[in-house]
Each structure stands twice: as C-alpha cells, then as structure tokens.
Amino acid sequence: MKVTEHIAQANGNTQFSFEILPPLKGQHIKSIFDNIDPLMEFNPPFIDVTYHREEYIYKEQENGLLKRQVVKKRPGTVGICAAIQNRYKVDAIPHILCGGFTKEDTENFLIDLDFLGIQNVMALRGDAVKTETYFTPEKEGHEYANGLVKQINELNDGIYLDQDLQNTSKTNFCIGVAAYPEKHMESPSLDSDIHFLKKKIKSGAEYIVTQMFFDNQKYFEFVEKCRNEGITIPIIPGLKPIATKRQLNLLPHRFHVDLPEALILEVIKCKDNSEVKQVGIEWCIQQSKELQKAGIPVLHYYSMGKSDNIQTIASQVF
C-alpha cells in the first residue's frame, strides 16, 4: 500500500513509523530484526531503509604507493526491504540516491523494487562522499533529487530510458522526498529551499519527510510556509531523541539543526550518557505528544540502528 493510502485510511489518527540502517557489511540481518521486533507492537504502516553509497579508502601497497579502493560499508537495502515485507507484512520504503547511480542504474534498481512488490520509495540527492567538499553526481546520473523524482514518475507512466522498448509496463511507486524546516545546508535561504521543493512535487513527489528538528515551532512554521506556497501533500515530521553529550556538537555540525537552549542546559547537567538518554527520551515524548495533538498524520523516528529509546517513546505516545 502507498504511504498516501496509509494516511488516508488512518482517518485522522497519528501513525508511527521509523527508519533503520542496513547492518555493517559482514553482520547478519538478525541485528535488524532484533531492533524492529520491539517496535511492531505500535503497528507501523511502513518502515524506511536507508541506502549508503560507496566510500573510498586508500590502502598502502608493497611499493609504498596508495591504491584507491571502493567499499560499501552498509549494503543490502533492497534485500532488507524484501525481508521486512515478507516477515512483518508491512510496507518497506527503500531510499534511492542520486549519488553513486547512473540513470541506467536507477532504472534497474526501480525494476528490481517493482518486481518485489515494493510500492514506495524515498528519492534523495544524497550527501557528498567524504573525499568531496560538494556533492558530485555520477556521469550520466542525476545532479538533483528533482531529476530523480522525474525519472521515477516517468517509469510510473511506462517511459523507460530505452525508447525502443515495446509494450512496456508501468510501475506504481509512491514517491517521498526530503525537506528541511531549518533549510538545507547548501541552500541560500528557506524560500529558495521551498522553491525547489515545489519543483520536486511538480515532478511527482507525493509526500514529504523532514529532517530531524528539536523545536516543534520550527516545524509548524515550516508547514505553514509550505501551505502558503501551495504545497498540499503530507509533511511528515522526522524525530530523533538525543542520546549522548557528544551529540550536542555532532548533530548541529552533521545535520545543520539547532538545539533549543532548554534542551542544551538539561543535557549539560547530566552526569553521564545514561542520564542524557533519559533527557532525550523525555524531550522527544513531549515533542511527539504536541505534534500528535496537532493532528500530524505520521510521526517518523530516526532510530540510527537502535530501538530501545524509540520503544520507550512510542509506549508513551501511541
């Protein structure tokens, strides 16, 4: 079932969903199931599975020269999605990126998903690899998420890259895209960000999931701004409970989000990370309840591979 259909059938009730990371290469899928199992009591209609593009490492050879090697630390997104749908009978949503994909790669990826009965995808540009200052698209790939959305939507219309194909079948993907209540780090302004968000919607995006935020007012203001700009599709808030003192600096640096002063002061007072984790849980519970009271259709949690704090939050909200 499509995300938009899940929302329509919820009859105004707020639904619970979450995002998981594929396990590190060499680890078993059981580690994924162990984190999903405790969250199934909250009846998630869908589960997101991130995609992690290649990285480059340099290994020294016997002659002293360095050899560049391509590695994928977290492969398996498509297989995990298939396993989730088979095991839990809920919709799995793979992330699909511009980075690391040519248009041909993208088409083949989508064909595999369609064969597996996966009806939802999250279309993202993706981040630059660690060796890049700015994102560099693949040759014959997409530079922006808007182009990726357009390609997916064309496949929904039965339009393939090879125009000589006969009797092509249409796919049926519901396309999600990302948005940033505090603006994307590369965008000159929030207005500019929303301008390009509207382009993605015009190209076929049907719902939005936001970057994490810790101040609900920023989300509410962002939604209002989007509605005033004519954006009517669902805007699902992304939530993450803070869990360590290090995240006070890591989250603003990596995700370009602001932390409320009240949250910062509570974390600073903590003696250790177990106390920080409890503060993060309590803060996220209050965020969730306020959003739920406002009638938000889905609350989407970034689990970052661990589910115990998400389980505690969900038990107080759903």
C-alpha positions in Angstrom: 0.0 0.0 0.0 1.2 3.5 -0.7 2.2 5.9 2.1 -0.6 8.3 1.0 -3.1 5.5 1.2 -2.0 4.6 4.7 -2.5 8.2 5.7 -5.9 8.4 4.1 -7.1 5.2 5.8 -5.9 6.3 9.3 -8.9 8.6 9.5 -7.0 11.4 11.2 -5.2 9.2 13.7 -1.5 9.8 14.1 0.6 6.8 12.9 4.0 5.6 14.0 6.9 4.9 11.6 10.6 4.7 11.8 13.8 4.4 9.8 16.6 1.8 10.1 20.1 1.5 8.8 21.3 -1.7 7.0 23.8 -3.6 9.2 27.5 -3.1 8.6 28.9 -5.4 6.0 29.6 -8.8 7.5 26.8 -8.6 10.1 23.6 -10.7 9.9 20.1 -9.4 9.2 19.1 -10.7 12.6 20.5 -7.4 14.0 17.9 -5.6 12.0 15.1 -7.9 13.2 16.2 -7.6 16.8 15.7 -3.8 16.6 12.4 -4.0 14.6 10.7 -6.7 16.7 10.1 -4.5 19.8 8.6 -1.7 17.7 6.0 -3.8 15.9 3.5 -3.6 18.8 2.9 0.1 17.7 1.7 -1.1 14.3 3.9 0.9 11.9 2.3 1.0 8.5 5.8 1.4 6.9 9.5 1.2 7.7 12.2 3.2 5.9 15.5 1.6 5.0 18.4 3.9 4.2 20.8 3.5 1.3 24.5 4.0 1.9 26.6 4.8 -1.2 30.2 3.8 -1.8 33.1 5.3 0.1 36.7 5.5 -1.0 39.6 4.2 1.1 43.3 4.3 0.3 45.5 1.2 1.1 49.2 1.2 1.0 50.8 -1.3 -1.4 54.1 -3.1 -1.0 55.8 -0.5 -3.2 54.7 2.2 -0.8 52.1 3.7 -3.2 48.5 4.2 -2.2 45.7 2.4 -4.1 42.2 3.7 -4.0 39.6 1.1 -3.2 35.8 1.4 -3.4 33.9 0.0 -0.4 30.2 -0.2 0.6 30.0 -0.4 4.4 26.2 -0.9 4.6 25.0 -2.9 1.6 21.7 -4.7 1.4 18.9 -2.1 1.2 16.8 -3.9 -1.4 17.2 -7.3 0.3 16.3 -5.9 3.7 13.2 -4.3 2.2 12.1 -7.6 0.7 12.8 -9.4 4.0 10.8 -6.8 6.0 7.8 -7.1 3.8 7.9 -10.9 3.9 8.5 -11.2 7.7 6.3 -8.3 9.0 3.7 -7.8 6.3 4.3 -4.0 6.4 5.5 -1.7 3.6 9.2 -1.2 3.4 10.5 2.1 1.8 14.0 2.0 0.3 15.9 5.2 0.0 17.3 5.8 -3.5 20.0 8.3 -4.2 21.4 10.4 -7.0 24.9 9.8 -5.7 26.5 6.6 -6.9 23.8 5.9 -9.5 23.7 6.5 -13.2 20.2 6.8 -14.7 20.5 3.3 -16.0 21.5 2.1 -12.5 18.4 3.9 -11.2 16.1 2.3 -13.7 17.4 -1.2 -12.9 17.1 -0.5 -9.2 13.5 0.5 -9.6 12.7 -2.5 -11.8 14.0 -4.8 -9.0 11.9 -3.0 -6.4 8.8 -3.3 -8.7 9.3 -7.0 -9.1 9.5 -7.3 -5.3 6.1 -5.6 -4.9 7.7 -2.5 -3.2 5.4 0.5 -3.9 7.1 3.3 -2.1 10.5 5.0 -2.5 12.2 7.9 -0.8 14.1 9.9 -3.5 17.1 11.8 -2.2 20.1 13.5 -3.7 22.4 12.1 -1.0 25.4 13.6 0.6 28.9 14.1 -0.8 31.4 11.3 -0.2 34.0 12.1 2.5 36.6 12.9 -0.2 34.4 15.6 -1.7 33.7 19.1 -0.4 30.5 19.4 -2.5 28.3 16.7 -4.0 29.4 15.4 -7.4 26.9 13.5 -9.5 27.8 10.4 -11.4 28.5 10.8 -15.0 25.1 10.1 -16.7 23.5 10.4 -13.3 21.2 12.9 -11.6 22.6 16.1 -10.1 19.5 16.9 -8.1 16.6 15.0 -6.5 14.2 16.7 -8.8 15.6 14.8 -11.8 15.4 11.5 -9.8 11.8 12.1 -8.9 11.0 12.9 -12.6 12.7 9.6 -13.7 10.7 7.6 -11.2 7.4 9.3 -12.2 8.2 8.6 -15.9 8.6 4.9 -15.1 5.2 5.1 -13.5 4.0 6.3 -16.9 5.8 3.4 -18.6 8.5 5.6 -20.0 11.9 3.8 -20.0 15.3 5.1 -20.9 15.4 2.9 -24.0 12.6 4.4 -26.1 12.7 1.5 -28.5 11.2 -0.9 -25.8 7.8 -2.2 -26.8 4.8 -3.0 -24.6 6.4 -1.6 -21.5 4.7 -2.0 -18.2 4.0 0.9 -15.8 5.4 0.9 -12.3 3.3 2.2 -9.3 5.7 4.0 -7.0 4.6 6.5 -4.4 7.5 9.0 -4.2 8.6 10.6 -1.0 11.1 13.4 -0.8 13.1 15.2 2.0 12.6 18.7 3.3 14.4 20.9 5.9 12.5 23.0 8.4 15.7 24.8 9.1 16.8 24.8 5.4 19.3 22.6 3.6 22.9 23.5 4.5 23.6 24.3 0.8 20.6 26.4 0.2 20.9 30.2 0.3 17.6 30.6 2.1 14.5 28.8 3.2 12.4 30.4 0.5 14.9 29.0 -2.1 14.6 25.6 -0.4 10.8 25.7 -0.7 11.1 26.8 -4.4 13.0 23.6 -5.2 10.7 21.5 -3.0 7.8 22.7 -5.2 9.7 21.5 -8.3 10.0 18.0 -6.8 6.3 18.0 -6.1 5.5 19.1 -9.6 7.7 16.3 -10.9 5.7 13.7 -9.0 6.6 13.7 -5.3 3.5 12.7 -3.2 4.7 13.1 0.4 7.5 14.8 2.4 9.6 13.6 5.4 11.5 16.3 7.2 15.0 16.4 8.6 15.1 16.0 12.4 14.3 19.0 14.5 14.1 19.6 18.2 11.8 22.7 18.3 8.3 22.0 17.1 7.7 25.6 16.4 10.2 25.4 13.6 8.2 22.5 12.1 4.9 24.3 12.5 6.2 27.5 10.9 7.7 25.5 8.0 4.4 23.7 7.3 2.6 27.0 7.4 5.1 28.5 4.9 4.7 25.5 2.6 0.9 25.6 2.7 1.0 29.3 1.9 3.2 28.4 -1.1 0.5 26.0 -2.4 2.1 22.8 -1.1 -0.7 20.4 -0.1 0.9 17.0 0.2 1.6 15.4 3.6 4.6 16.8 5.5 5.8 14.1 7.9 8.0 15.2 10.8 11.3 13.4 11.4 12.2 13.0 15.1 15.3 11.8 16.9 15.9 11.6 20.6 19.3 12.9 21.6 21.3 10.2 23.4 24.8 11.4 24.2 26.6 14.6 25.2 28.7 14.4 22.1 25.6 14.9 20.0 25.3 18.5 21.3 28.1 19.3 18.9 27.7 16.4 16.4 24.1 16.9 15.4 24.4 20.7 14.6 27.6 20.0 12.7 26.4 17.0 10.7 22.7 17.8 10.2 22.8 21.6 10.5 20.0 21.7 13.1 19.6 24.0 16.1 19.1 22.6 19.6 16.9 24.6 21.9 18.7 26.2 24.9 16.4 24.4 27.4 17.5 21.0 25.9 21.1 22.0 25.9 21.1 23.1 29.5 19.4 19.8 30.6 22.0 17.7 28.7 24.9 19.7 30.2 23.6 19.0 33.7 23.7 15.2 33.1 26.5 13.2 34.8 26.7 10.6 32.1 25.2 9.4 28.8 22.6 7.3 30.6 21.1 10.5 32.0 21.4 12.2 28.6 19.5 9.4 27.1 16.6 9.8 29.6 16.6 13.6 28.9 16.4 12.9 25.2 13.5 10.4 25.6 11.5 12.8 27.7 12.1 15.7 25.3 11.1 13.6 22.3 7.9 12.4 24.2 6.8 16.0 24.7 7.6 16.8 21.1 5.6 13.8 19.9 2.6 14.5 22.1 2.4 18.1 20.9 2.6 17.0 17.3 0.1 14.3 17.8 -2.3 16.8 19.4 -1.9 19.0 16.4 -3.2 16.1 14.2 0.0 15.3 12.4 -0.7 12.2 10.2 2.6 10.3 10.9 5.4 10.7 13.4 8.6 9.3 11.8 11.5 8.3 14.1 15.2 8.1 13.2 16.3 5.0 15.1 20.0 5.1 13.9 20.1 1.3 14.3 18.8 1.2 17.9 15.3 0.8 19.1 15.2 0.8 22.9 14.7 4.6 23.3 12.2 4.7 20.4 10.2 1.9 22.1 10.1 3.9 25.3 8.9 7.0 23.5 6.3 5.1 21.4 4.9 3.4 24.6 4.1 6.9 26.0 2.6 8.3 22.8 0.8 5.5 20.8 
